[in-house]
Every structure is written in C-alpha cells, then in structure tokens.
Amino acid sequence: MDDALLQLSHISMYFPGIKALDDVHITIRPGEVHALIGENGAGKSTLVKIMTGVYRPSSGTMLYQGKEVQFKSPQEAQRAGIAVIHQETSMFPDLTVAENIFMGHAPRIHSPQILPVKPISWKNMFQRSDELLQSLGMSINSRSLVRDLSTAERHLVEIAKALSQEAKILIMDEPTSAITIRETEELFALVKKLKAQGTAIVFISHKFEELFEIADYYTVLRDGRYIGEGSMKHVTEDELIRMMVGRSIDQLFPKGNAVIGELVLEARNLSRIGVFKDISFSVHRGEIVGFFGLVGAGRSEVMRALIGIDPLDSGEILFEHQPCRFKSPQDAMKRGIVYVPEDRQRQGAIVTMSITENITLPQIDSLSTLGFLNPTKENALATSYAKKLEVKAAGLDYDVQTLSGGNQQKVVLAKWLASHPTILILDEPTKGIDVATKSAVHQIISDLADQGLAIIMVSSELPEILGMTDTVVVMHEGRIAETFSRKDYKEEHIMRAAMGSTQKSGEVA
C-alpha cells in the first residue's frame, strides 16, 4: 500500500514444537491508531517482538518506509524509529526524568579536547527534556526522580523517551491497565496529539470501550493466524469478539440465580487511620458483593485489613455471627476466608514452580504423612482442580510462568478453591485477561455462588460489577460513598458515587 509506513506480509514464527505465527500480515500507516486485537496467546506479543527486532521471523517480509528490513536487535529498531511502551514501565527509578528520557543518547559537549568519551551536556539535556515535555503538554519536572512519579506519569515519560529518538511508530501494550479514568483521558489526549503530528500508534488493549474511542483501524489475530482487519467505524463489539474467539459469546457475564442464604460475614465501621474509615458491609452465602471505585479509593486496602495482612485501628468483624479479628491471612484461611490478590504473578502464584505445586501449596500439611509429601495425593488434588477450572497447559508439571494470564488466574483460583473456603475474596479477578477467558472466569465465579460460596469481588471494571454482583459497595477516597442493590443498578449513578458526588459514608450493605 502506497501510504504504508510498516508492512509485514506472510509472517510466520516457529519455536521448538510451537507455531507462534502462521502467515500473518499487518499494515501500519502514519497518523493512524491501529488496534492489534486478540486473546492471550493469539500471537500479538510475538508480532510486536518481530516489529521491534527482538525476534527475526522464520519466514515472511517486512517493509519499512518502502524498503525491506529485518532488524537484528531492539536497538536497531529504535534507531529506525520504532519504539514500544510495555504494560510494565522499565525505567531507572533513582534517576531523573531527563536522564531516563535521554538514556543511551544523551547530548554531549563538543569539546576541542581529545577525550575517549565526550562529557554529557547536562544543561542541554534538561533543557531539551523540558521542551519535549512541554510540547507534549506534560506538566512533569524533568529534574524529578522517576520513583516519585505516578504510574501514568511514568507511561508519559516513556512516550517522551520514545519521541526523543524521533519515533515514527509507537507501540503501546495495555497502557491503561493500572491508571485512573482521568489519567486515561490525559493519555488519550496525548495519543490524539501524536496522531495529528503523523506518528503511527499500535494500540493493544483488552478494553473494547478504549479501542472504539481511540482506534481508527484494527487487525485481529487468533491462534497465531490473521483473521481480519478494517475500520473501527464499520465493526461492532460482537463482530470483534467472534473474530477473536471463533464463536459468539452471548453472555460475557453469566450471572446465575443463586439463592442468597444466611449471613456469613458482617463488617462494622472498619477504619485504618489515613487509609479508610467507617467501612460497613455484609456478605451472605450465595451472594456476590462487589466493591467498586476509582484507583486509590481504598478497596484493596479494606480487603487486606479484613484478612489480617494490614492492621485495623477500629471496627468490628462478625464471622458466622461471632466476633473475630484475623491476625494473619493464615488465620483467616483456617476460618474459611481466602483472598485472591490483584497481582497474580507476585502475590497469587509462585510462577517458577509447577502448576501442581502451586495448586497444592496451601494443602501441604493435609497431603503429608509424618512430614513427607504424598505425591499421589498431591497429583490427584492438582489434577482434580485443574480439570474443574479447565486450566489449559501442556502438563501440570510445567511452570506457571509458561501459561497465559488467564490460565495463571485459573491456577490461583484452583489453589484457593482446593482449601474449601466459605468466603472467597477476588481482587480484580479478570485484570489483563482476554474476553473469552474472562467469560470462563465469570462462569466459574457464578457457579461457585450457585454452590453457596459467599464472594466479594473487587473490580475497577463497571460492566463486570453490573453484570456479576448482587450488591455493590462504592468507595471514594477511603469511605463508602453509596451501596446499591442489583435492582437499583444504574451505571451513571454508580459512577457518580465513585467520583464522590453523592457520598454517604458508613452505609451498611
């Protein structure tokens, strides 16, 4: 195509025993936001790594600015003008913003002296950093340490770093996964400015509302194959989902009609100084209670204090009508309350251990005799729960780090369900996983509620809250803004409460 900036044709990529990409093609144009869409494991990351010189394809051609290229390294791709901003920013926290922006290509002093290395022009570096940040509309001090920046600001600095090398193509991988709604709006404003300047943006996200807002064009991959492409104006969400998963997902939120039973847990006026105050709610058997709020509202902090990770300063907890205070997560687990944390890789699983070892880890005592682990019992337990949750893996002896994000989440769920809990606390249970796996996780949650499990679901995705919960507790700046029953759910009312416009603290669910 005449207007193509980067064009990949008939790209295939083979690893030992795996065909990661099979005859894939994609065309990136200047001044266009191009959505790269697909489930986890669809081949998006592999394709990006080929674009940026991490991998060299097994077959196929890549044309950049009309000439055939094959980047030998990420540095070569960067020099050519292709930059990638990953979901997890990679910067030096103890260096300044300017030092991070110009890392590896700092301006030098033109000195007549013969020196092995020309010294850095610090004045020039800070000046150019300030000019670059200001041109992008960023109110970030170039002399600030990166460690003092928010997650969103770090993403913006990564963009500035890419543009300091005159990037013509900017690849953004899940850039909004850990930032607030307001920060997302600021990021999108910057993306639109870059687009107007002729920069090509490759945008990867699982959030359809973002794709329809920011993207002009799309390419869909499934199982390493090219499925389709077109204008975002001429496609619907249902059509994209069908292309992604090869079938229609009629119900992304398969909420069952669980019978809500007896009261299991009641929290009264829980407070932790400087974090949250007067938090009251209750959970019954078969009920899914949602906790919703913007980033920083204090939802996860309440759950951490509830199960004994962090101390409570005041308040009362009644478990099965008896007053209690959990001293540690182990104490809560013994009573039947388990917590599945948001960060599954760092807190939910030990990714360098096998699937079997992860699933059975909390049950080691019951699987051992005289201090020796019984491998037959261990394998039987792991196999049973991996099968129940449909964990997709080459074998249960494979490390968890080899799995997709959705299957890692299933392993974490399997681990805690094997302990037969009474209450299951899920913190962002579908964060960063694709739409098909998200539907499967929702089905598991719904089935568990139908079986009488009491569930608390912390989520920053309002459609998930609306689709899956019976009651939602909305938090704003460490307090309960309002509590809604399912029959009263209205998207605009819940969002307004989350933003603090109708705050009613201390309300009991």
MITIRO-211791 format. One record per residue (C-alpha): residue in one letter; x, z, y. Coordinates in pm, whole numbers, padded with zeros to 5 digits, always signed. Layout:
N
AXZY...
// end
This chain:
509
M+00000+00000+00000D+00134-00101+00340D+00069+00237+00505A+00214+00444+00220L+00483+00696+00309L+00539+00810-00050Q+00406+00628-00354L+00450+00740-00716S+00349+00490-00986H+00320+00525-01366I+00496+00864-01360S+00545+01032-01699M+00735+01351-01771Y+00832+01477-02115F+00965+01815-02219P+01052+01907-02579G+00721+01886-02765I+00517+01853-02443K+00395+01558-02238A+00352+01720-01895L+00257+01398-01711D+00127+01074-01856D+00104+00760-01636V+00022+00943-01311H+00011+00780-00970I-00047+00911-00617T-00007+00769-00266I+00074+00987+00035R+00009+00845+00382P+00128+00962+00726G-00119+01164+00934E-00334+01244+00629V-00413+01570+00447H-00409+01481+00077A-00566+01733-00164L-00397+01749-00506I-00666+01891-00735G-00662+02009-01094E-00688+02308-01326N-00390+02529-01400G-00178+02324-01640A-00314+01991-01511G+00035+01881-01402K+00022+01949-01027S+00338+02160-01018T+00532+01912-01231L+00431+01626-01000V+00538+01827-00693K+00873+01903-00856I+00929+01532-00910M+00842+01460-00546T+01090+01725-00430G+01383+01647-00660V+01355+01945-00898Y+01276+01710-01190R+01361+01347-01250P+01070+01168-01423S+01104+01034-01776S+00954+00706-01657G+00786+00554-01353T+00888+00467-00999M+00885+00648-00665L+00883+00457-00334Y+00965+00647-00016Q+00926+00463+00315G+00910+00139+00117K+01232+00191-00079E+01268+00303-00439V+01423+00650-00462Q+01499+00916-00721F+01601+01244-00565K+01880+01419-00754S+01813+01764-00602P+01569+01953-00377Q+01834+01944-00102E+01838+01564-00115A+01458+01554-00089Q+01469+01794+00207R+01724+01581+00386A+01498+01282+00333G+01209+01470+00496I+01006+01617+00206A+00950+01994+00223V+00742+02232+00010I+00591+02565+00109H+00520+02771-00201Q+00245+03026-00259E+00510+03300-00250T+00733+03251+00054S+01108+03250-00013M+01295+03383+00286F+01561+03639+00373P+01366+03945+00496D+01662+04114+00668L+01749+03809+00879T+01577+03695+01197V+01310+03427+01219A+01561+03189+01382E+01822+03247+01109N+01561+03168+00843I+01442+02856+01023F+01794+02713+01052M+01933+02846+00723G+02176+02584+00592H+02165+02364+00901A+02238+02596+01195P+02355+02430+01520R+02732+02455+01567I+02960+02494+01867H+03153+02177+01945S+03495+02330+01990P+03819+02137+02055Q+03996+02386+01832I+04067+02274+01479L+03876+02521+01264P+03786+02497+00895V+03422+02576+00987K+03272+02538+01334P+03109+02862+01454I+02731+02889+01485S+02584+02841+01832W+02358+03147+01834K+02225+03075+02183N+02132+02720+02083M+01975+02837+01756F+01746+03094+01920Q+01656+02852+02198R+01567+02571+01957S+01370+02817+01741D+01168+02936+02041E+01098+02576+02147L+00989+02482+01794L+00762+02786+01754Q+00607+02729+02097S+00548+02358+02027L+00353+02461+01717G+00151+02718+01913M+00304+03016+01729S+00339+03345+01915I+00628+03466+01696N+00951+03606+01843S+01247+03416+01696R+01456+03735+01710S+01211+03934+01494L+01315+04025+01141V+01116+03838+00876R+01046+04168+00697D+00832+04271+00997L+00607+03964+00976S+00269+03936+00804T+00222+03707+00505A+00050+03449+00726E+00332+03460+00982R+00588+03405+00705H+00398+03091+00599L+00407+02970+00960V+00784+03031+00976E+00823+02832+00653I+00640+02544+00824A+00867+02575+01129K+01170+02573+00896A+01049+02251+00732L+00985+02086+01067S+01328+02191+01197Q+01460+01943+00939E+01217+01678+01066A+00995+01689+00757K+00773+01385+00723I+00584+01521+00420L+00481+01888+00396I+00359+02012+00057M+00153+02334+00078D+00087+02518-00250E-00202+02768-00226P-00106+02864+00133T-00419+03076+00193S-00419+03284-00127A-00300+03604+00044I-00409+03571+00407T-00719+03667+00605I-01000+03437+00717R-00873+03446+01076E-00517+03367+00966T-00651+03080+00756E-00822+02938+01065E-00491+02957+01254L-00310+02783+00968F-00570+02507+00957A-00540+02457+01334L-00166+02405+01284V-00224+02165+00993K-00456+01958+01214K-00191+01953+01488L+00075+01833+01242K-00163+01571+01108A-00220+01442+01463Q+00158+01414+01503G+00177+01189+01195T+00301+01443+00938A+00166+01389+00587I+00028+01706+00423V-00014+01753+00048F-00256+02046+00013I-00301+02233-00317S-00584+02488-00339H-00848+02611-00585K-01087+02684-00298F-01326+02393-00257E-01455+02509+00080E-01098+02477+00214L-01049+02133+00063F-01367+01996+00219E-01275+02147+00555I-00912+02033+00581A-00851+01738+00345D-00905+01367+00412Y-00826+01230+00066Y-00795+01363-00288T-00626+01292-00619V-00746+01468-00935L-00526+01538-01239R-00644+01664-01578D-00421+01747-01874G-00129+01566-01711R-00325+01246-01652Y-00452+01071-01339I-00833+01097-01327G-00940+00968-00989E-00890+00958-00613G-01088+00888-00299S-01211+01009+00038M-01325+01370+00063K-01620+01246+00270H-01756+01050-00025V-01735+01307-00304T-01927+01623-00390E-01803+01952-00532D-01987+01887-00859E-01818+01548-00894L-01474+01701-00836I-01543+01973-01094R-01650+01712-01351M-01327+01519-01290M-01119+01838-01317V-01263+01973-01641G-01408+01666-01810R-01755+01814-01818S-02015+01956-01584I-02004+02326-01511D-02369+02404-01446Q-02312+02770-01387L-01989+02888-01233F-02139+03238-01207P-02316+03303-01540K-02474+03634-01441G-02675+03779-01728N-02978+04003-01702A-02807+04323-01812V-03021+04632-01841I-02888+04883-01590G-02869+05216-01767E-02764+05570-01696L-02537+05682-01413V-02172+05685-01522L-01970+05741-01205E-02055+05877-00862A-01810+05897-00572R-01897+06119-00276N-01722+06097+00061L-01381+05996-00073S-01116+06000+00200R-00746+05936+00231I-00607+06001+00577G-00513+05680+00756V-00637+05458+00472F-01011+05506+00412K-01282+05758+00499D-01618+05877+00362I-01648+05628+00076S-01956+05692-00138F-02096+05475-00418S-02226+05493-00775V-02197+05283-01092H-02436+05267-01388R-02399+05128-01739G-02455+04753-01743E-02415+04731-01366I-02161+04519-01177V-02081+04678-00841G-01890+04454-00603F-01651+04567-00330F-01618+04307-00056G-01427+04298+00270L-01160+04115+00460V-00791+04164+00376G-00690+04516+00486A-01041+04663+00457G-00918+04924+00206R-01099+04811-00110S-00800+04819-00346E-00679+05144-00190V-01008+05312-00283M-00969+05199-00646R-00606+05315-00660A-00705+05661-00535L-01006+05676-00766I-00794+05643-01081G-00509+05865-00964I-00241+05616-00852D-00262+05749-00495P-00378+06098-00391L-00720+06171-00239D-00735+06407+00059S-01104+06492+00017G-01420+06394-00161E-01581+06444-00498I-01589+06231-00815L-01852+06283-01084F-01789+06111-01417E-02085+06132-01657H-02233+06396-01423Q-01924+06620-01448P-01690+06682-01151C-01341+06546-01214R-01026+06435-01036F-00789+06199-01217K-00424+06296-01185S-00289+05959-01304P-00404+05623-01444Q-00326+05757-01792D-00563+06048-01726A-00835+05803-01613M-00773+05581-01916K-00817+05873-02154R-01158+05933-01997G-01252+05566-02035I-01178+05422-01691V-00933+05130-01676Y-00804+04930-01379V-00704+04563-01392P-00485+04516-01080E-00478+04216-00848D-00112+04132-00916R-00130+04048-01287Q+00234+03938-01311R+00390+04252-01159Q+00133+04520-01239G-00106+04384-01501A+00133+04248-01763I+00497+04254-01868V+00547+03879-01859T+00875+03880-02054M+00702+04045-02352S+00484+03865-02605I+00106+03829-02589T+00074+04064-02887E+00295+04330-02729N+00101+04315-02402I-00242+04344-02564T-00143+04637-02784L+00078+04824-02537P-00179+05093-02438Q-00267+05146-02807I+00083+05213-02942D+00001+05572-03045S-00309+05475-03244L-00119+05186-03407S+00172+05404-03520T+00231+05631-03813L+00497+05905-03790G+00636+05736-03480F+00667+05391-03638L+00454+05100-03513N+00246+04935-03784P+00296+04557-03729T-00003+04465-03947K-00241+04676-03737E-00076+04554-03417N-00116+04186-03507A-00474+04240-03623L-00572+04407-03294A-00399+04144-03078T-00548+03856-03280S-00897+04004-03255Y-00898+04043-02877A-00707+03721-02806K-00976+03541-03006K-01261+03721-02828L-01127+03619-02489E-01021+03272-02606V-00658+03305-02496K-00502+02959-02518A-00142+02980-02642A+00087+02818-02896G+00111+03156-03067L+00070+03526-02993D+00446+03578-03023Y+00503+03367-02708D+00590+03547-02384V+00307+03594-02134Q+00514+03414-01868T+00467+03089-02064L+00088+03099-02009S-00121+02959-01724G-00254+03204-01465G-00599+03207-01622N-00467+03286-01969Q-00242+03558-01828Q-00554+03715-01679K-00729+03693-02016V-00436+03875-02180V-00458+04153-01920L-00833+04183-01981A-00778+04185-02358K-00523+04465-02322W-00768+04696-02150L-01079+04599-02345A-00893+04696-02663S-00899+05054-02533H-01285+05054-02542P-01342+05163-02181T-01661+05297-02025I-01580+05167-01677L-01379+04852-01604I-01236+04808-01253L-01138+04447-01178D-00934+04379-00864E-00955+04006-00769P-01018+03905-01133T-01011+03528-01066K-00746+03504-00795G-00536+03189-00827I-00705+03051-01138D-00882+02718-01171V-01256+02661-01169A-01301+02614-01545T-01107+02930-01634K-01285+03114-01352S-01617+03028-01515A-01487+03156-01850V-01369+03486-01696H-01708+03526-01526Q-01880+03474-01861I-01662+03746-02016I-01750+03987-01733S-02121+03909-01769D-02107+03962-02147L-01933+04297-02101A-02205+04413-01861D-02468+04300-02115Q-02292+04522-02369G-02341+04824-02140L-01998+04840-01973A-02001+04964-01613I-01797+04726-01396I-01652+04750-01047M-01539+04413-00911V-01317+04393-00603S-01322+04040-00463S-01250+03860-00137E-01446+03555-00254L-01802+03588-00124P-01953+03329-00366E-01815+03538-00655I-01967+03854-00511L-02304+03685-00454G-02303+03524-00798M-02183+03809-01019T-02281+04150-00881D-02591+04371-00880T-02483+04573-00577V-02218+04506-00315V-02035+04767-00109V-01899+04601+00205M-01594+04763+00364H-01447+04723+00711E-01130+04897+00831G-01139+05171+00568R-01510+05253+00590I-01828+05135+00423A-01995+04900+00668E-02307+04846+00458T-02433+04843+00099F-02662+04567-00031S-02876+04537-00345R-02890+04197-00513K-03246+04131-00398D-03129+04168-00036Y-02820+03943-00058K-02777+03713+00241E-02438+03553+00290E-02439+03581+00669H-02541+03950+00663I-02266+04044+00419M-02003+03853+00615R-02121+04007+00942A-02088+04355+00787A-01737+04271+00660M-01638+04177+01016G-01761+04514+01146S-02066+04416+01346T-02314+04640+01153Q-02105+04934+01042K-02283+05216+00860S-02019+05442+00716G-02062+05664+00415E-02369+05492+00272V-02435+05560-00096A-02488+05262-00322
// end
